[in-house]
């Protein structure tokens, strides 16, 4: 009987995912910084900001943080198909971040 190969899942690496992605992608932190710093130009009052494939929610939480005071009526929604990231989402929840 052959052993069935397990499908790859980023969620298997959830505990170290953020540090792994920072180390694996050259310029990743600069890209995150630029996205966060540019977000006030694009996040409009009364809208919803969505992050598809949000993994741990780190980027979305940072975008919310920088825009919250000036645009408190914006909703931030992260979507990911990997339930293994759920503990990280729970730790980042806020009134308008889910």
Phi and psi in radians as a Rosetta constraint file:
Dihedral C 1 N 2 CA 2 C 2 CIRCULARHARMONIC -1.526 0.35
Dihedral N 2 CA 2 C 2 N 3 CIRCULARHARMONIC 2.566 0.35
Dihedral C 2 N 3 CA 3 C 3 CIRCULARHARMONIC -1.402 0.35
Dihedral N 3 CA 3 C 3 N 4 CIRCULARHARMONIC 2.335 0.35
Dihedral C 3 N 4 CA 4 C 4 CIRCULARHARMONIC -1.365 0.35
Dihedral N 4 CA 4 C 4 N 5 CIRCULARHARMONIC 2.259 0.35
Dihedral C 4 N 5 CA 5 C 5 CIRCULARHARMONIC -1.304 0.35
Dihedral N 5 CA 5 C 5 N 6 CIRCULARHARMONIC 2.320 0.35
Dihedral C 5 N 6 CA 6 C 6 CIRCULARHARMONIC -1.314 0.35
Dihedral N 6 CA 6 C 6 N 7 CIRCULARHARMONIC 2.427 0.35
Dihedral C 6 N 7 CA 7 C 7 CIRCULARHARMONIC -1.189 0.35
Dihedral N 7 CA 7 C 7 N 8 CIRCULARHARMONIC 2.499 0.35
Dihedral C 7 N 8 CA 8 C 8 CIRCULARHARMONIC -1.198 0.35
Dihedral N 8 CA 8 C 8 N 9 CIRCULARHARMONIC 2.480 0.35
Dihedral C 8 N 9 CA 9 C 9 CIRCULARHARMONIC -2.524 0.35
Dihedral N 9 CA 9 C 9 N 10 CIRCULARHARMONIC 2.249 0.35
Dihedral C 9 N 10 CA 10 C 10 CIRCULARHARMONIC -1.050 0.35
Dihedral N 10 CA 10 C 10 N 11 CIRCULARHARMONIC -0.510 0.35
Dihedral C 10 N 11 CA 11 C 11 CIRCULARHARMONIC -1.097 0.35
Dihedral N 11 CA 11 C 11 N 12 CIRCULARHARMONIC -0.409 0.35
Dihedral C 11 N 12 CA 12 C 12 CIRCULARHARMONIC -1.100 0.35
Dihedral N 12 CA 12 C 12 N 13 CIRCULARHARMONIC -0.340 0.35
Dihedral C 12 N 13 CA 13 C 13 CIRCULARHARMONIC -1.934 0.35
Dihedral N 13 CA 13 C 13 N 14 CIRCULARHARMONIC 0.278 0.35
Dihedral C 13 N 14 CA 14 C 14 CIRCULARHARMONIC -0.927 0.35
Dihedral N 14 CA 14 C 14 N 15 CIRCULARHARMONIC -0.767 0.35
Dihedral C 14 N 15 CA 15 C 15 CIRCULARHARMONIC -1.025 0.35
Dihedral N 15 CA 15 C 15 N 16 CIRCULARHARMONIC -0.522 0.35
Dihedral C 15 N 16 CA 16 C 16 CIRCULARHARMONIC -2.087 0.35
Dihedral N 16 CA 16 C 16 N 17 CIRCULARHARMONIC 0.321 0.35
Dihedral C 16 N 17 CA 17 C 17 CIRCULARHARMONIC -1.076 0.35
Dihedral N 17 CA 17 C 17 N 18 CIRCULARHARMONIC -0.851 0.35
Dihedral C 17 N 18 CA 18 C 18 CIRCULARHARMONIC -1.075 0.35
Dihedral N 18 CA 18 C 18 N 19 CIRCULARHARMONIC -0.763 0.35
Dihedral C 18 N 19 CA 19 C 19 CIRCULARHARMONIC -1.200 0.35
Dihedral N 19 CA 19 C 19 N 20 CIRCULARHARMONIC -0.628 0.35
Dihedral C 19 N 20 CA 20 C 20 CIRCULARHARMONIC -1.112 0.35
Dihedral N 20 CA 20 C 20 N 21 CIRCULARHARMONIC -0.803 0.35
Dihedral C 20 N 21 CA 21 C 21 CIRCULARHARMONIC -1.159 0.35
Dihedral N 21 CA 21 C 21 N 22 CIRCULARHARMONIC -0.649 0.35
Dihedral C 21 N 22 CA 22 C 22 CIRCULARHARMONIC -1.094 0.35
Dihedral N 22 CA 22 C 22 N 23 CIRCULARHARMONIC -0.687 0.35
Dihedral C 22 N 23 CA 23 C 23 CIRCULARHARMONIC -1.376 0.35
Dihedral N 23 CA 23 C 23 N 24 CIRCULARHARMONIC -0.433 0.35
Dihedral C 23 N 24 CA 24 C 24 CIRCULARHARMONIC -1.590 0.35
Dihedral N 24 CA 24 C 24 N 25 CIRCULARHARMONIC -0.436 0.35
Dihedral C 24 N 25 CA 25 C 25 CIRCULARHARMONIC -1.982 0.35
Dihedral N 25 CA 25 C 25 N 26 CIRCULARHARMONIC 1.900 0.35
Dihedral C 25 N 26 CA 26 C 26 CIRCULARHARMONIC -0.999 0.35
Dihedral N 26 CA 26 C 26 N 27 CIRCULARHARMONIC 2.300 0.35
Dihedral C 26 N 27 CA 27 C 27 CIRCULARHARMONIC 1.378 0.35
Dihedral N 27 CA 27 C 27 N 28 CIRCULARHARMONIC 0.155 0.35
Dihedral C 27 N 28 CA 28 C 28 CIRCULARHARMONIC -1.025 0.35
Dihedral N 28 CA 28 C 28 N 29 CIRCULARHARMONIC -0.816 0.35
Dihedral C 28 N 29 CA 29 C 29 CIRCULARHARMONIC -1.148 0.35
Dihedral N 29 CA 29 C 29 N 30 CIRCULARHARMONIC -0.591 0.35
Dihedral C 29 N 30 CA 30 C 30 CIRCULARHARMONIC -1.164 0.35
Dihedral N 30 CA 30 C 30 N 31 CIRCULARHARMONIC -0.687 0.35
Dihedral C 30 N 31 CA 31 C 31 CIRCULARHARMONIC -1.098 0.35
Dihedral N 31 CA 31 C 31 N 32 CIRCULARHARMONIC -0.797 0.35
Dihedral C 31 N 32 CA 32 C 32 CIRCULARHARMONIC -1.059 0.35
Dihedral N 32 CA 32 C 32 N 33 CIRCULARHARMONIC -0.829 0.35
Dihedral C 32 N 33 CA 33 C 33 CIRCULARHARMONIC -1.001 0.35
Dihedral N 33 CA 33 C 33 N 34 CIRCULARHARMONIC -0.790 0.35
Dihedral C 33 N 34 CA 34 C 34 CIRCULARHARMONIC -1.122 0.35
Dihedral N 34 CA 34 C 34 N 35 CIRCULARHARMONIC -0.748 0.35
Dihedral C 34 N 35 CA 35 C 35 CIRCULARHARMONIC -1.058 0.35
Dihedral N 35 CA 35 C 35 N 36 CIRCULARHARMONIC -0.790 0.35
Dihedral C 35 N 36 CA 36 C 36 CIRCULARHARMONIC -1.143 0.35
Dihedral N 36 CA 36 C 36 N 37 CIRCULARHARMONIC -0.819 0.35
Dihedral C 36 N 37 CA 37 C 37 CIRCULARHARMONIC -1.172 0.35
Dihedral N 37 CA 37 C 37 N 38 CIRCULARHARMONIC -0.528 0.35
Dihedral C 37 N 38 CA 38 C 38 CIRCULARHARMONIC -1.464 0.35
Dihedral N 38 CA 38 C 38 N 39 CIRCULARHARMONIC -0.294 0.35
Dihedral C 38 N 39 CA 39 C 39 CIRCULARHARMONIC -1.030 0.35
Dihedral N 39 CA 39 C 39 N 40 CIRCULARHARMONIC -0.615 0.35
Dihedral C 39 N 40 CA 40 C 40 CIRCULARHARMONIC -1.053 0.35
Dihedral N 40 CA 40 C 40 N 41 CIRCULARHARMONIC -0.405 0.35
Dihedral C 40 N 41 CA 41 C 41 CIRCULARHARMONIC -1.266 0.35
Dihedral N 41 CA 41 C 41 N 42 CIRCULARHARMONIC -0.470 0.35
Dihedral C 41 N 42 CA 42 C 42 CIRCULARHARMONIC -1.956 0.35
Dihedral N 42 CA 42 C 42 N 43 CIRCULARHARMONIC -0.443 0.35
Dihedral C 42 N 43 CA 43 C 43 CIRCULARHARMONIC -1.313 0.35
Dihedral N 43 CA 43 C 43 N 44 CIRCULARHARMONIC 2.069 0.35
Dihedral C 43 N 44 CA 44 C 44 CIRCULARHARMONIC -1.793 0.35
Dihedral N 44 CA 44 C 44 N 45 CIRCULARHARMONIC 2.536 0.35
Dihedral C 44 N 45 CA 45 C 45 CIRCULARHARMONIC -0.975 0.35
Dihedral N 45 CA 45 C 45 N 46 CIRCULARHARMONIC 2.450 0.35
Dihedral C 45 N 46 CA 46 C 46 CIRCULARHARMONIC 1.320 0.35
Dihedral N 46 CA 46 C 46 N 47 CIRCULARHARMONIC 0.218 0.35
Dihedral C 46 N 47 CA 47 C 47 CIRCULARHARMONIC -1.845 0.35
Dihedral N 47 CA 47 C 47 N 48 CIRCULARHARMONIC -3.115 0.35
Dihedral C 47 N 48 CA 48 C 48 CIRCULARHARMONIC -2.098 0.35
Dihedral N 48 CA 48 C 48 N 49 CIRCULARHARMONIC 2.239 0.35
Dihedral C 48 N 49 CA 49 C 49 CIRCULARHARMONIC -1.734 0.35
Dihedral N 49 CA 49 C 49 N 50 CIRCULARHARMONIC 2.197 0.35
Dihedral C 49 N 50 CA 50 C 50 CIRCULARHARMONIC -2.051 0.35
Dihedral N 50 CA 50 C 50 N 51 CIRCULARHARMONIC 2.410 0.35
Dihedral C 50 N 51 CA 51 C 51 CIRCULARHARMONIC -2.061 0.35
Dihedral N 51 CA 51 C 51 N 52 CIRCULARHARMONIC 1.819 0.35
Dihedral C 51 N 52 CA 52 C 52 CIRCULARHARMONIC -1.522 0.35
Dihedral N 52 CA 52 C 52 N 53 CIRCULARHARMONIC 2.141 0.35
Dihedral C 52 N 53 CA 53 C 53 CIRCULARHARMONIC 1.423 0.35
Dihedral N 53 CA 53 C 53 N 54 CIRCULARHARMONIC 0.783 0.35
Dihedral C 53 N 54 CA 54 C 54 CIRCULARHARMONIC -1.287 0.35
Dihedral N 54 CA 54 C 54 N 55 CIRCULARHARMONIC -0.132 0.35
Dihedral C 54 N 55 CA 55 C 55 CIRCULARHARMONIC 0.807 0.35
Dihedral N 55 CA 55 C 55 N 56 CIRCULARHARMONIC -1.972 0.35
Dihedral C 55 N 56 CA 56 C 56 CIRCULARHARMONIC -1.430 0.35
Dihedral N 56 CA 56 C 56 N 57 CIRCULARHARMONIC -0.171 0.35
Dihedral C 56 N 57 CA 57 C 57 CIRCULARHARMONIC 1.494 0.35
Dihedral N 57 CA 57 C 57 N 58 CIRCULARHARMONIC 0.160 0.35
Dihedral C 57 N 58 CA 58 C 58 CIRCULARHARMONIC -1.020 0.35
Dihedral N 58 CA 58 C 58 N 59 CIRCULARHARMONIC -0.856 0.35
Dihedral C 58 N 59 CA 59 C 59 CIRCULARHARMONIC -1.141 0.35
Dihedral N 59 CA 59 C 59 N 60 CIRCULARHARMONIC -0.795 0.35
Dihedral C 59 N 60 CA 60 C 60 CIRCULARHARMONIC -1.090 0.35
Dihedral N 60 CA 60 C 60 N 61 CIRCULARHARMONIC -0.722 0.35
Dihedral C 60 N 61 CA 61 C 61 CIRCULARHARMONIC -1.108 0.35
Dihedral N 61 CA 61 C 61 N 62 CIRCULARHARMONIC -0.660 0.35
Dihedral C 61 N 62 CA 62 C 62 CIRCULARHARMONIC -1.195 0.35
Dihedral N 62 CA 62 C 62 N 63 CIRCULARHARMONIC -0.685 0.35
Dihedral C 62 N 63 CA 63 C 63 CIRCULARHARMONIC -1.118 0.35
Dihedral N 63 CA 63 C 63 N 64 CIRCULARHARMONIC -0.746 0.35
Dihedral C 63 N 64 CA 64 C 64 CIRCULARHARMONIC -1.054 0.35
Dihedral N 64 CA 64 C 64 N 65 CIRCULARHARMONIC -0.810 0.35
Dihedral C 64 N 65 CA 65 C 65 CIRCULARHARMONIC -0.973 0.35
Dihedral N 65 CA 65 C 65 N 66 CIRCULARHARMONIC -0.780 0.35
Dihedral C 65 N 66 CA 66 C 66 CIRCULARHARMONIC -1.324 0.35
Dihedral N 66 CA 66 C 66 N 67 CIRCULARHARMONIC -0.377 0.35
Dihedral C 66 N 67 CA 67 C 67 CIRCULARHARMONIC -1.820 0.35
Dihedral N 67 CA 67 C 67 N 68 CIRCULARHARMONIC -0.198 0.35
Dihedral C 67 N 68 CA 68 C 68 CIRCULARHARMONIC -1.040 0.35
Dihedral N 68 CA 68 C 68 N 69 CIRCULARHARMONIC -0.792 0.35
Dihedral C 68 N 69 CA 69 C 69 CIRCULARHARMONIC -1.141 0.35
Dihedral N 69 CA 69 C 69 N 70 CIRCULARHARMONIC -0.806 0.35
Dihedral C 69 N 70 CA 70 C 70 CIRCULARHARMONIC -1.381 0.35
Dihedral N 70 CA 70 C 70 N 71 CIRCULARHARMONIC -0.384 0.35
Dihedral C 70 N 71 CA 71 C 71 CIRCULARHARMONIC -2.441 0.35
Dihedral N 71 CA 71 C 71 N 72 CIRCULARHARMONIC 1.194 0.35
Dihedral C 71 N 72 CA 72 C 72 CIRCULARHARMONIC -1.224 0.35
Dihedral N 72 CA 72 C 72 N 73 CIRCULARHARMONIC -0.209 0.35
Dihedral C 72 N 73 CA 73 C 73 CIRCULARHARMONIC -1.675 0.35
Dihedral N 73 CA 73 C 73 N 74 CIRCULARHARMONIC 0.261 0.35
Dihedral C 73 N 74 CA 74 C 74 CIRCULARHARMONIC -1.601 0.35
Dihedral N 74 CA 74 C 74 N 75 CIRCULARHARMONIC 2.436 0.35
Dihedral C 74 N 75 CA 75 C 75 CIRCULARHARMONIC -1.756 0.35
Dihedral N 75 CA 75 C 75 N 76 CIRCULARHARMONIC 2.496 0.35
Dihedral C 75 N 76 CA 76 C 76 CIRCULARHARMONIC -2.123 0.35
Dihedral N 76 CA 76 C 76 N 77 CIRCULARHARMONIC 2.122 0.35
Dihedral C 76 N 77 CA 77 C 77 CIRCULARHARMONIC -2.199 0.35
Dihedral N 77 CA 77 C 77 N 78 CIRCULARHARMONIC 2.141 0.35
Dihedral C 77 N 78 CA 78 C 78 CIRCULARHARMONIC -1.823 0.35
Dihedral N 78 CA 78 C 78 N 79 CIRCULARHARMONIC 2.373 0.35
Dihedral C 78 N 79 CA 79 C 79 CIRCULARHARMONIC -2.217 0.35
Dihedral N 79 CA 79 C 79 N 80 CIRCULARHARMONIC 2.267 0.35
Dihedral C 79 N 80 CA 80 C 80 CIRCULARHARMONIC -2.587 0.35
Dihedral N 80 CA 80 C 80 N 81 CIRCULARHARMONIC 2.525 0.35
Dihedral C 80 N 81 CA 81 C 81 CIRCULARHARMONIC -1.477 0.35
Dihedral N 81 CA 81 C 81 N 82 CIRCULARHARMONIC -0.060 0.35
Dihedral C 81 N 82 CA 82 C 82 CIRCULARHARMONIC -1.734 0.35
Dihedral N 82 CA 82 C 82 N 83 CIRCULARHARMONIC 1.778 0.35
Dihedral C 82 N 83 CA 83 C 83 CIRCULARHARMONIC -1.139 0.35
Dihedral N 83 CA 83 C 83 N 84 CIRCULARHARMONIC -0.243 0.35
Dihedral C 83 N 84 CA 84 C 84 CIRCULARHARMONIC -1.126 0.35
Dihedral N 84 CA 84 C 84 N 85 CIRCULARHARMONIC -0.289 0.35
Dihedral C 84 N 85 CA 85 C 85 CIRCULARHARMONIC -1.507 0.35
Dihedral N 85 CA 85 C 85 N 86 CIRCULARHARMONIC -0.106 0.35
Dihedral C 85 N 86 CA 86 C 86 CIRCULARHARMONIC -0.910 0.35
Dihedral N 86 CA 86 C 86 N 87 CIRCULARHARMONIC -0.725 0.35
Dihedral C 86 N 87 CA 87 C 87 CIRCULARHARMONIC -1.018 0.35
Dihedral N 87 CA 87 C 87 N 88 CIRCULARHARMONIC -0.543 0.35
Dihedral C 87 N 88 CA 88 C 88 CIRCULARHARMONIC -1.308 0.35
Dihedral N 88 CA 88 C 88 N 89 CIRCULARHARMONIC -0.644 0.35
Dihedral C 88 N 89 CA 89 C 89 CIRCULARHARMONIC -1.117 0.35
Dihedral N 89 CA 89 C 89 N 90 CIRCULARHARMONIC -0.772 0.35
Dihedral C 89 N 90 CA 90 C 90 CIRCULARHARMONIC -1.031 0.35
Dihedral N 90 CA 90 C 90 N 91 CIRCULARHARMONIC -0.649 0.35
Dihedral C 90 N 91 CA 91 C 91 CIRCULARHARMONIC -1.290 0.35
Dihedral N 91 CA 91 C 91 N 92 CIRCULARHARMONIC -0.272 0.35
Dihedral C 91 N 92 CA 92 C 92 CIRCULARHARMONIC -1.832 0.35
Dihedral N 92 CA 92 C 92 N 93 CIRCULARHARMONIC -0.073 0.35
Dihedral C 92 N 93 CA 93 C 93 CIRCULARHARMONIC -1.011 0.35
Dihedral N 93 CA 93 C 93 N 94 CIRCULARHARMONIC 2.496 0.35
Dihedral C 93 N 94 CA 94 C 94 CIRCULARHARMONIC -2.544 0.35
Dihedral N 94 CA 94 C 94 N 95 CIRCULARHARMONIC 3.061 0.35
Dihedral C 94 N 95 CA 95 C 95 CIRCULARHARMONIC -0.900 0.35
Dihedral N 95 CA 95 C 95 N 96 CIRCULARHARMONIC -0.663 0.35
Dihedral C 95 N 96 CA 96 C 96 CIRCULARHARMONIC -2.138 0.35
Dihedral N 96 CA 96 C 96 N 97 CIRCULARHARMONIC 0.425 0.35
Dihedral C 96 N 97 CA 97 C 97 CIRCULARHARMONIC -2.268 0.35
Dihedral N 97 CA 97 C 97 N 98 CIRCULARHARMONIC 2.088 0.35
